[in-house]
Amino acid sequence: MINRVHYTAHSRMADLLSEHYNIFSLISRLGIPLGMGDHTIREVCEANGVDTDTFMYLVHFDLYPDLRETLTPDLAMIDVAQIISFLRGSHRYFLEVRLPDIGEALDVALEGAPHDIRVVVKHYFADYCKEVRNHMHYEDEVVFPYAEGLLRGEEGKRDYSITNFERHHDQVELKMHELKNLFLKYYTWEANLKLYNVLHDLYACGEELLNHNDIENQIFIPCIKVLEKSSSR
């Protein structure tokens, strides 16, 4: 039986982080600094301009992925502008930190490999990074401004809806699958410990991106669909 701890706004933020280190990614993308002492989650959120209900929703969404399908986002308790801010922060993390770090580690791990293998692997990784960058650029430049317009009370566009965005969503996962298969099925040169470490990071990054996509698919998109219906009345 899974032991589920239900955190509340009165729980200490430090306890939450100590027991679930993956929440560090959540607070970093919302701009919450460390050094919160014994303050509660509500106190820390309010001190940093973060909506507490939205934060708690994201916490339980992250901690219990098997329950995500049962969670229904409610505009009355979720600050959509905060979700957009979180997603933008996630984009900066992937594009400015996570993927560049993996790329640098991959370069080091491939130093002893034959030239043709290095070229193929780097090409696949560059293609993957390009796909992620294009996808996130589309969100930053098209999807999020559209959603922010709806939040300001503007009417939805006749030639665009959030369903256009849903159709863009699967290519990144396909590219990651191709990159993993390149190593698992076709990499014939002797792998070193550094390369195995890179593979671990690739898989972890893939899981982080799936989690990111779940937040978009199961929180952001449903909220925007509600706003679209409201704006068309």
VOKE-48612 format. One line per field, with one value per residue (C-alpha): chain; residue in three letters; residue number from 1; x, y, z. Coordinates in steps of 0.1 Angstrom, whole numbers, plus 5000, padded with zeros to 4 digits. Layout:
ch A  ...
aa ala  ...
i NUM  ...
c1 X  ...
c2 Y  ...
c3 Z  ...
END
This chain:
ch A  A  A  A  A  A  A  A  A  A  A  A  A  A  A  A  A  A  A  A  A  A  A  A  A  A  A  A  A  A  A  A  A  A  A  A  A  A  A  A  A  A  A  A  A  A  A  A  A  A  A  A  A  A  A  A  A  A  A  A  A  A  A  A  A  A  A  A  A  A  A  A  A  A  A  A  A  A  A  A  A  A  A  A  A  A  A  A  A  A  A  A  A  A  A  A  A  A  A  A  A  A  A  A  A  A  A  A  A  A  A  A  A  A  A  A  A  A  A  A  A  A  A  A  A  A  A  A  A  A  A  A  A  A  A  A  A  A  A  A  A  A  A  A  A  A  A  A  A  A  A  A  A  A  A  A  A  A  A  A  A  A  A  A  A  A  A  A  A  A  A  A  A  A  A  A  A  A  A  A  A  A  A  A  A  A  A  A  A  A  A  A  A  A  A  A  A  A  A  A  A  A  A  A  A  A  A  A  A  A  A  A  A  A  A  A  A  A  A  A  A  A  A  A  A  A  A  A  A  A  A  A  A
aa met  ile  asn  arg  val  his  tyr  thr  ala  his  ser  arg  met  ala  asp  leu  leu  ser  glu  his  tyr  asn  ile  phe  ser  leu  ile  ser  arg  leu  gly  ile  pro  leu  gly  met  gly  asp  his  thr  ile  arg  glu  val  cys  glu  ala  asn  gly  val  asp  thr  asp  thr  phe  met  tyr  leu  val  his  phe  asp  leu  tyr  pro  asp  leu  arg  glu  thr  leu  thr  pro  asp  leu  ala  met  ile  asp  val  ala  gln  ile  ile  ser  phe  leu  arg  gly  ser  his  arg  tyr  phe  leu  glu  val  arg  leu  pro  asp  ile  gly  glu  ala  leu  asp  val  ala  leu  glu  gly  ala  pro  his  asp  ile  arg  val  val  val  lys  his  tyr  phe  ala  asp  tyr  cys  lys  glu  val  arg  asn  his  met  his  tyr  glu  asp  glu  val  val  phe  pro  tyr  ala  glu  gly  leu  leu  arg  gly  glu  glu  gly  lys  arg  asp  tyr  ser  ile  thr  asn  phe  glu  arg  his  his  asp  gln  val  glu  leu  lys  met  his  glu  leu  lys  asn  leu  phe  leu  lys  tyr  tyr  thr  trp  glu  ala  asn  leu  lys  leu  tyr  asn  val  leu  his  asp  leu  tyr  ala  cys  gly  glu  glu  leu  leu  asn  his  asn  asp  ile  glu  asn  gln  ile  phe  ile  pro  cys  ile  lys  val  leu  glu  lys  ser  ser  ser  arg
i 1  2  3  4  5  6  7  8  9  10  11  12  13  14  15  16  17  18  19  20  21  22  23  24  25  26  27  28  29  30  31  32  33  34  35  36  37  38  39  40  41  42  43  44  45  46  47  48  49  50  51  52  53  54  55  56  57  58  59  60  61  62  63  64  65  66  67  68  69  70  71  72  73  74  75  76  77  78  79  80  81  82  83  84  85  86  87  88  89  90  91  92  93  94  95  96  97  98  99  100  101  102  103  104  105  106  107  108  109  110  111  112  113  114  115  116  117  118  119  120  121  122  123  124  125  126  127  128  129  130  131  132  133  134  135  136  137  138  139  140  141  142  143  144  145  146  147  148  149  150  151  152  153  154  155  156  157  158  159  160  161  162  163  164  165  166  167  168  169  170  171  172  173  174  175  176  177  178  179  180  181  182  183  184  185  186  187  188  189  190  191  192  193  194  195  196  197  198  199  200  201  202  203  204  205  206  207  208  209  210  211  212  213  214  215  216  217  218  219  220  221  222  223  224  225  226  227  228  229  230  231  232  233
c1 5000  5014  5018  5005  5013  4989  5007  4987  4995  5003  5031  5066  5082  5116  5099  5083  5117  5136  5111  5107  5138  5121  5101  5133  5126  5092  5103  5132  5109  5086  5114  5112  5146  5162  5167  5130  5137  5107  5081  5050  5043  5017  5042  5069  5046  5031  5065  5075  5044  5033  4997  4995  4966  4983  5016  4998  4981  5014  5030  5004  5004  5041  5042  5014  5015  4992  4964  4968  4939  4916  4926  4904  4919  4896  4900  4887  4917  4944  4962  4967  4991  5012  5011  5023  5051  5061  5061  5083  5107  5107  5116  5146  5157  5157  5171  5197  5208  5196  5202  5235  5249  5240  5256  5288  5289  5282  5311  5335  5320  5325  5362  5375  5349  5355  5349  5319  5301  5307  5293  5261  5255  5260  5238  5209  5214  5215  5183  5166  5177  5164  5130  5127  5138  5113  5085  5092  5097  5063  5048  5066  5058  5023  5006  5013  5006  4973  4965  4975  4952  4923  4932  4930  4895  4903  4882  4897  4910  4888  4917  4933  4924  4943  4935  4961  4987  4976  4985  5021  5029  5042  5072  5096  5088  5094  5128  5138  5127  5149  5179  5176  5173  5205  5224  5205  5204  5230  5259  5286  5317  5327  5308  5326  5313  5308  5286  5264  5261  5250  5224  5211  5208  5190  5164  5160  5156  5130  5110  5112  5099  5070  5061  5063  5040  5016  5013  5005  4981  4963  4964  4972  4952  4920  4921  4925  4896  4874  4887  4880  4844  4840  4854  4831  4799
c2 5000  5034  5058  5092  5122  5150  5183  5214  5251  5248  5222  5235  5242  5228  5195  5192  5197  5174  5146  5152  5166  5168  5198  5218  5220  5234  5262  5271  5277  5298  5319  5308  5311  5287  5297  5295  5285  5270  5290  5273  5267  5295  5319  5312  5314  5347  5362  5354  5364  5328  5317  5291  5271  5268  5258  5231  5218  5215  5198  5170  5167  5161  5138  5114  5110  5079  5102  5129  5115  5120  5156  5183  5217  5244  5280  5291  5276  5278  5310  5304  5333  5315  5283  5302  5317  5282  5268  5297  5290  5253  5263  5284  5254  5229  5253  5271  5245  5209  5203  5223  5204  5170  5182  5191  5158  5139  5157  5145  5109  5106  5117  5082  5071  5069  5101  5087  5076  5110  5128  5106  5109  5146  5151  5132  5151  5184  5175  5166  5199  5218  5201  5210  5246  5250  5235  5257  5288  5282  5281  5312  5333  5320  5299  5318  5353  5339  5325  5358  5377  5355  5362  5399  5394  5396  5375  5343  5343  5329  5311  5298  5278  5258  5226  5238  5236  5201  5188  5201  5181  5146  5154  5160  5126  5110  5126  5115  5079  5080  5093  5066  5039  5051  5042  5011  4994  5009  5022  4996  5013  5004  5026  5042  5052  5088  5077  5056  5087  5107  5081  5083  5120  5116  5093  5116  5146  5127  5120  5157  5167  5142  5157  5191  5180  5165  5199  5215  5188  5182  5216  5244  5233  5224  5259  5276  5257  5271  5306  5301  5291  5322  5346  5333  5339
c3 5000  4990  5019  5007  5028  5021  5026  5035  5034  5071  5066  5069  5035  5047  5057  5022  5005  5029  5022  4984  4968  4934  4947  4944  4907  4914  4938  4915  4885  4907  4919  4956  4972  4998  5034  5044  5080  5098  5078  5065  5028  5029  5046  5021  4991  5002  5009  4973  4955  4947  4949  4977  4962  4929  4945  4966  4934  4916  4947  4948  4910  4911  4941  4930  4892  4894  4906  4879  4858  4887  4894  4877  4876  4889  4878  4912  4929  4902  4892  4854  4852  4878  4858  4827  4848  4860  4824  4812  4840  4830  4795  4807  4828  4799  4773  4794  4819  4815  4778  4775  4805  4789  4756  4774  4792  4760  4742  4770  4770  4732  4732  4726  4701  4663  4644  4625  4657  4673  4643  4642  4680  4681  4651  4667  4700  4681  4663  4696  4712  4681  4683  4720  4714  4685  4705  4735  4714  4699  4733  4745  4714  4704  4730  4762  4748  4735  4769  4786  4763  4774  4810  4802  4789  4752  4728  4715  4679  4653  4635  4666  4697  4723  4703  4678  4705  4715  4680  4684  4714  4705  4683  4712  4728  4694  4690  4725  4717  4686  4706  4732  4705  4689  4720  4730  4696  4674  4695  4689  4704  4739  4764  4793  4827  4816  4787  4810  4832  4802  4793  4828  4825  4791  4806  4836  4813  4793  4825  4834  4800  4803  4837  4820  4793  4818  4835  4801  4791  4823  4840  4815  4785  4804  4821  4787  4772  4800  4793  4756  4763  4786  4760  4732  4752
END
